[in-house]
Amino acid sequence: MESRAFIKKRKGRGNQTLTRPQIYAHRGASRQQRENSVEAFLAAAELGADGIELDVRRTLNGQLVVHHDSHAGDLLIERSHRRDLPDYIPDLGTALDACNGLHVNIEIKIDSPDVSELSNLASELERYLRTRKEPISRWIVSSFNHAIVDQIRELSPGLPTGLLFGRGSWLDVTRHAIVNGHSAIHPHESIIDDRLVRTAHAAGIDVNAWTVNDVERALELAALGIDGLITDIADEVLGVLGDFQ
């Protein structure tokens, strides 16, 4: 319970108010419903999540759909028509409608090394988001492929963007975010410490952690001042962050 003691210690310093990070339900309420489904997104809202993390892919005929894996059964999504995919896979528009009122972290998934595929997905996603009635501040577009996030940023400078990464050099990724004007870095939760958070914040860069499925670790990260937390257990995390406002 060291994290709880640390929180109490920090809060006691001049009655410091602790700000709760935004809680993003990873692929929706994926423990209650099928992940990346309309039902999962609706359930996440009922749990009290601030936002949704979902995955977007492009079909052969250029439709944007929400699915984590490259395949749906035996079908490779990038080489399949929308009409051939299972009904439980929503198109992006339907998914965003189900996330009504919530922030949405849209992770771009692409397995093809084809540069034109990357470019097409980025341009089509940016174009589609501009047609939505919601303010673009509701979205943040992220990917492990930083080149595609750079392209999104160039196409729509006002659209929030984040750089996903695992256990690489967070300093290099932070520099990339600064140089290319990205809003956030999305490091794996295991590499986040006070220095990372302070360095990013000093540069005006948000820190959104993935995927945090331990409530004690969630408390530690919240006490460090991270901005967003992606989790499969949104209800449990929200339940332990009562000291945060």
C-alpha beads as a LAMMPS data file, in Angstrom:
LAMMPS data file: protein, C-alpha beads

245 atoms
244 bonds

1 atom types
1 bond types

-500.0 500.0 xlo xhi
-500.0 500.0 ylo yhi
-500.0 500.0 zlo zhi

Masses

1 110.0

Atoms # bond

1 1 1 0.000 0.000 0.000
2 1 1 2.995 2.309 -0.471
3 1 1 1.243 4.185 -3.281
4 1 1 -1.650 5.153 -1.009
5 1 1 0.769 6.457 1.620
6 1 1 2.615 8.430 -1.060
7 1 1 -0.647 10.014 -2.186
8 1 1 -1.518 11.051 1.368
9 1 1 1.958 12.538 1.779
10 1 1 1.658 14.557 -1.424
11 1 1 -1.834 15.713 -0.576
12 1 1 -0.632 16.898 2.814
13 1 1 1.830 19.341 1.295
14 1 1 -0.044 22.595 1.583
15 1 1 -3.383 20.846 1.057
16 1 1 -2.334 20.155 -2.521
17 1 1 -5.215 19.193 -4.804
18 1 1 -4.529 16.070 -6.827
19 1 1 -5.959 16.083 -10.333
20 1 1 -7.408 12.801 -11.526
21 1 1 -6.173 11.639 -14.926
22 1 1 -8.677 11.005 -17.686
23 1 1 -9.698 7.348 -17.575
24 1 1 -9.949 5.681 -20.996
25 1 1 -11.696 2.323 -21.248
26 1 1 -9.395 0.119 -23.349
27 1 1 -11.435 -1.035 -26.371
28 1 1 -14.489 -0.024 -24.379
29 1 1 -15.709 -1.991 -21.364
30 1 1 -13.910 -5.023 -22.766
31 1 1 -14.412 -7.199 -19.693
32 1 1 -18.164 -6.707 -19.763
33 1 1 -18.770 -6.798 -23.533
34 1 1 -17.006 -7.848 -26.730
35 1 1 -14.032 -5.514 -27.163
36 1 1 -14.284 -2.702 -29.715
37 1 1 -18.025 -3.214 -30.041
38 1 1 -20.843 -0.689 -29.790
39 1 1 -22.012 -2.521 -26.669
40 1 1 -18.568 -2.143 -25.080
41 1 1 -18.518 1.587 -25.759
42 1 1 -21.982 2.110 -24.300
43 1 1 -21.058 0.034 -21.249
44 1 1 -17.901 2.094 -20.689
45 1 1 -19.990 5.243 -20.450
46 1 1 -22.195 3.554 -17.861
47 1 1 -19.093 2.692 -15.823
48 1 1 -18.185 6.382 -15.694
49 1 1 -15.159 6.343 -18.003
50 1 1 -14.016 9.712 -19.340
51 1 1 -13.052 8.269 -22.680
52 1 1 -12.680 5.269 -24.954
53 1 1 -9.596 3.808 -26.594
54 1 1 -10.423 2.057 -29.866
55 1 1 -8.571 0.682 -32.876
56 1 1 -9.202 1.665 -36.480
57 1 1 -8.339 -0.215 -39.662
58 1 1 -9.027 0.356 -43.360
59 1 1 -10.813 -2.208 -45.516
60 1 1 -9.993 -3.019 -49.126
61 1 1 -12.722 -0.671 -50.346
62 1 1 -11.540 2.199 -48.134
63 1 1 -13.984 1.883 -45.235
64 1 1 -12.722 2.679 -41.742
65 1 1 -13.721 -0.015 -39.260
66 1 1 -13.011 -0.628 -35.577
67 1 1 -11.131 -3.840 -34.788
68 1 1 -7.892 -4.616 -32.984
69 1 1 -6.571 -7.650 -34.834
70 1 1 -5.515 -7.722 -38.474
71 1 1 -7.916 -10.596 -39.133
72 1 1 -11.603 -11.138 -38.430
73 1 1 -11.789 -14.907 -38.411
74 1 1 -10.102 -16.011 -41.624
75 1 1 -10.495 -12.604 -43.282
76 1 1 -7.616 -10.140 -43.518
77 1 1 -9.371 -6.824 -42.969
78 1 1 -7.071 -4.810 -45.234
79 1 1 -7.855 -7.221 -48.072
80 1 1 -11.589 -7.599 -47.416
81 1 1 -14.654 -5.583 -48.361
82 1 1 -16.712 -4.094 -45.577
83 1 1 -19.750 -6.160 -46.537
84 1 1 -17.832 -9.394 -45.931
85 1 1 -16.824 -8.594 -42.348
86 1 1 -18.811 -9.813 -39.310
87 1 1 -21.672 -7.619 -38.122
88 1 1 -20.096 -7.106 -34.707
89 1 1 -17.318 -5.008 -36.265
90 1 1 -18.619 -1.417 -36.357
91 1 1 -17.585 1.179 -38.864
92 1 1 -15.809 4.152 -37.320
93 1 1 -18.814 6.444 -37.575
94 1 1 -21.068 4.041 -35.703
95 1 1 -18.401 3.559 -33.048
96 1 1 -17.916 7.288 -32.502
97 1 1 -21.678 7.778 -32.299
98 1 1 -21.740 5.188 -29.496
99 1 1 -19.001 7.142 -27.688
100 1 1 -21.289 10.171 -27.521
101 1 1 -19.995 12.714 -25.009
102 1 1 -16.747 10.868 -24.295
103 1 1 -13.207 11.587 -25.400
104 1 1 -11.917 9.034 -27.893
105 1 1 -8.358 7.858 -28.421
106 1 1 -8.294 6.498 -31.976
107 1 1 -5.358 4.151 -32.439
108 1 1 -4.410 3.580 -36.063
109 1 1 -3.708 -0.089 -36.753
110 1 1 -1.928 -1.061 -39.931
111 1 1 0.245 -4.080 -40.642
112 1 1 1.116 -3.327 -44.247
113 1 1 4.584 -1.814 -44.880
114 1 1 3.159 -0.164 -48.013
115 1 1 3.729 3.593 -47.692
116 1 1 0.689 4.337 -49.857
117 1 1 -1.507 2.303 -47.496
118 1 1 -0.264 4.388 -44.583
119 1 1 -0.908 7.610 -46.446
120 1 1 -4.391 6.570 -47.543
121 1 1 -5.456 5.579 -44.043
122 1 1 -4.136 8.792 -42.510
123 1 1 -5.776 11.050 -45.069
124 1 1 -9.108 9.222 -44.957
125 1 1 -9.222 9.281 -41.156
126 1 1 -8.377 12.979 -41.001
127 1 1 -10.924 13.774 -43.707
128 1 1 -13.641 11.806 -41.942
129 1 1 -13.030 13.394 -38.538
130 1 1 -13.376 16.843 -40.117
131 1 1 -16.897 15.909 -41.276
132 1 1 -18.031 15.140 -37.725
133 1 1 -20.009 17.753 -35.815
134 1 1 -18.042 17.303 -32.599
135 1 1 -15.084 19.580 -31.806
136 1 1 -11.829 17.920 -32.819
137 1 1 -10.605 18.327 -29.249
138 1 1 -12.717 15.246 -28.434
139 1 1 -10.369 13.029 -30.431
140 1 1 -6.736 12.076 -30.089
141 1 1 -5.170 10.023 -32.875
142 1 1 -2.324 7.713 -31.888
143 1 1 -0.201 4.941 -33.354
144 1 1 3.003 3.003 -32.862
145 1 1 3.807 4.099 -36.418
146 1 1 4.997 7.631 -35.753
147 1 1 5.233 8.482 -39.454
148 1 1 1.480 8.111 -39.856
149 1 1 0.874 10.279 -36.778
150 1 1 3.202 12.892 -38.277
151 1 1 1.095 12.859 -41.432
152 1 1 -2.122 13.314 -39.451
153 1 1 -0.530 16.287 -37.713
154 1 1 0.472 17.845 -41.033
155 1 1 -3.009 17.362 -42.495
156 1 1 -4.829 18.763 -39.468
157 1 1 -2.613 20.785 -37.101
158 1 1 -5.459 21.293 -34.627
159 1 1 -6.210 17.596 -34.192
160 1 1 -4.646 16.167 -31.002
161 1 1 -2.103 13.425 -31.697
162 1 1 -0.129 10.996 -29.548
163 1 1 2.934 8.815 -30.057
164 1 1 2.548 5.252 -28.788
165 1 1 5.639 3.363 -27.697
166 1 1 6.738 0.529 -25.459
167 1 1 10.120 0.207 -23.864
168 1 1 12.190 2.402 -26.164
169 1 1 13.855 5.704 -25.343
170 1 1 11.198 8.012 -23.970
171 1 1 13.546 10.963 -24.414
172 1 1 13.768 10.318 -28.162
173 1 1 9.989 10.001 -28.442
174 1 1 9.458 13.173 -26.415
175 1 1 11.854 15.065 -28.675
176 1 1 9.974 13.732 -31.708
177 1 1 6.703 14.942 -30.194
178 1 1 8.129 18.409 -29.562
179 1 1 9.683 18.796 -33.021
180 1 1 6.561 17.575 -34.832
181 1 1 4.000 19.369 -32.688
182 1 1 2.260 16.358 -31.152
183 1 1 -0.015 16.769 -28.151
184 1 1 0.986 13.713 -26.168
185 1 1 3.201 10.718 -25.701
186 1 1 1.633 7.342 -24.874
187 1 1 4.285 5.247 -23.089
188 1 1 3.785 1.779 -21.676
189 1 1 2.969 2.182 -17.997
190 1 1 6.056 0.235 -16.892
191 1 1 8.534 2.899 -18.037
192 1 1 6.794 5.928 -16.560
193 1 1 8.508 7.680 -13.677
194 1 1 8.642 11.172 -12.231
195 1 1 11.405 12.319 -14.600
196 1 1 9.471 11.261 -17.686
197 1 1 6.335 13.082 -16.548
198 1 1 8.188 16.250 -15.522
199 1 1 10.172 16.371 -18.771
200 1 1 7.100 15.933 -20.954
201 1 1 5.030 18.451 -19.021
202 1 1 7.832 21.023 -19.129
203 1 1 7.591 20.798 -22.922
204 1 1 3.789 21.065 -22.908
205 1 1 3.342 17.385 -23.783
206 1 1 0.664 15.256 -22.102
207 1 1 1.444 11.766 -20.804
208 1 1 -1.156 9.042 -21.355
209 1 1 -0.278 5.603 -19.961
210 1 1 -1.220 2.189 -21.364
211 1 1 -2.441 -0.380 -20.352
212 1 1 -2.827 -0.010 -16.581
213 1 1 -4.613 -3.011 -15.078
214 1 1 -3.345 -2.816 -11.510
215 1 1 -5.077 -0.365 -9.180
216 1 1 -1.980 0.273 -7.059
217 1 1 0.003 1.160 -10.174
218 1 1 -2.875 3.383 -11.284
219 1 1 -2.612 5.236 -7.967
220 1 1 1.149 5.658 -8.386
221 1 1 0.797 7.034 -11.901
222 1 1 -2.008 9.360 -10.906
223 1 1 0.145 10.709 -8.072
224 1 1 2.931 11.385 -10.590
225 1 1 0.504 13.623 -12.474
226 1 1 -0.103 11.719 -15.691
227 1 1 -2.862 13.125 -17.875
228 1 1 -4.580 9.983 -19.142
229 1 1 -4.760 6.335 -18.182
230 1 1 -5.878 3.539 -20.514
231 1 1 -7.216 0.493 -18.692
232 1 1 -9.310 -2.660 -18.986
233 1 1 -10.658 -2.063 -15.465
234 1 1 -12.038 1.464 -15.674
235 1 1 -14.579 0.879 -12.916
236 1 1 -11.953 -0.393 -10.465
237 1 1 -9.512 2.412 -11.262
238 1 1 -12.195 5.055 -10.856
239 1 1 -13.137 3.470 -7.560
240 1 1 -9.669 3.909 -6.028
241 1 1 -9.053 7.463 -7.236
242 1 1 -11.425 9.076 -4.764
243 1 1 -8.712 11.414 -3.417
244 1 1 -8.316 12.954 -6.865
245 1 1 -10.481 15.702 -8.331

Bonds

1 1 1 2
2 1 2 3
3 1 3 4
4 1 4 5
5 1 5 6
6 1 6 7
7 1 7 8
8 1 8 9
9 1 9 10
10 1 10 11
11 1 11 12
12 1 12 13
13 1 13 14
14 1 14 15
15 1 15 16
16 1 16 17
17 1 17 18
18 1 18 19
19 1 19 20
20 1 20 21
21 1 21 22
22 1 22 23
23 1 23 24
24 1 24 25
25 1 25 26
26 1 26 27
27 1 27 28
28 1 28 29
29 1 29 30
30 1 30 31
31 1 31 32
32 1 32 33
33 1 33 34
34 1 34 35
35 1 35 36
36 1 36 37
37 1 37 38
38 1 38 39
39 1 39 40
40 1 40 41
41 1 41 42
42 1 42 43
43 1 43 44
44 1 44 45
45 1 45 46
46 1 46 47
47 1 47 48
48 1 48 49
49 1 49 50
50 1 50 51
51 1 51 52
52 1 52 53
53 1 53 54
54 1 54 55
55 1 55 56
56 1 56 57
57 1 57 58
58 1 58 59
59 1 59 60
60 1 60 61
61 1 61 62
62 1 62 63
63 1 63 64
64 1 64 65
65 1 65 66
66 1 66 67
67 1 67 68
68 1 68 69
69 1 69 70
70 1 70 71
71 1 71 72
72 1 72 73
73 1 73 74
74 1 74 75
75 1 75 76
76 1 76 77
77 1 77 78
78 1 78 79
79 1 79 80
80 1 80 81
81 1 81 82
82 1 82 83
83 1 83 84
84 1 84 85
85 1 85 86
86 1 86 87
87 1 87 88
88 1 88 89
89 1 89 90
90 1 90 91
91 1 91 92
92 1 92 93
93 1 93 94
94 1 94 95
95 1 95 96
96 1 96 97
97 1 97 98
98 1 98 99
99 1 99 100
100 1 100 101
101 1 101 102
102 1 102 103
103 1 103 104
104 1 104 105
105 1 105 106
106 1 106 107
107 1 107 108
108 1 108 109
109 1 109 110
110 1 110 111
111 1 111 112
112 1 112 113
113 1 113 114
114 1 114 115
115 1 115 116
116 1 116 117
117 1 117 118
118 1 118 119
119 1 119 120
120 1 120 121
121 1 121 122
122 1 122 123
123 1 123 124
124 1 124 125
125 1 125 126
126 1 126 127
127 1 127 128
128 1 128 129
129 1 129 130
130 1 130 131
131 1 131 132
132 1 132 133
133 1 133 134
134 1 134 135
135 1 135 136
136 1 136 137
137 1 137 138
138 1 138 139
139 1 139 140
140 1 140 141
141 1 141 142
142 1 142 143
143 1 143 144
144 1 144 145
145 1 145 146
146 1 146 147
147 1 147 148
148 1 148 149
149 1 149 150
150 1 150 151
151 1 151 152
152 1 152 153
153 1 153 154
154 1 154 155
155 1 155 156
156 1 156 157
157 1 157 158
158 1 158 159
159 1 159 160
160 1 160 161
161 1 161 162
162 1 162 163
163 1 163 164
164 1 164 165
165 1 165 166
166 1 166 167
167 1 167 168
168 1 168 169
169 1 169 170
170 1 170 171
171 1 171 172
172 1 172 173
173 1 173 174
174 1 174 175
175 1 175 176
176 1 176 177
177 1 177 178
178 1 178 179
179 1 179 180
180 1 180 181
181 1 181 182
182 1 182 183
183 1 183 184
184 1 184 185
185 1 185 186
186 1 186 187
187 1 187 188
188 1 188 189
189 1 189 190
190 1 190 191
191 1 191 192
192 1 192 193
193 1 193 194
194 1 194 195
195 1 195 196
196 1 196 197
197 1 197 198
198 1 198 199
199 1 199 200
200 1 200 201
201 1 201 202
202 1 202 203
203 1 203 204
204 1 204 205
205 1 205 206
206 1 206 207
207 1 207 208
208 1 208 209
209 1 209 210
210 1 210 211
211 1 211 212
212 1 212 213
213 1 213 214
214 1 214 215
215 1 215 216
216 1 216 217
217 1 217 218
218 1 218 219
219 1 219 220
220 1 220 221
221 1 221 222
222 1 222 223
223 1 223 224
224 1 224 225
225 1 225 226
226 1 226 227
227 1 227 228
228 1 228 229
229 1 229 230
230 1 230 231
231 1 231 232
232 1 232 233
233 1 233 234
234 1 234 235
235 1 235 236
236 1 236 237
237 1 237 238
238 1 238 239
239 1 239 240
240 1 240 241
241 1 241 242
242 1 242 243
243 1 243 244
244 1 244 245
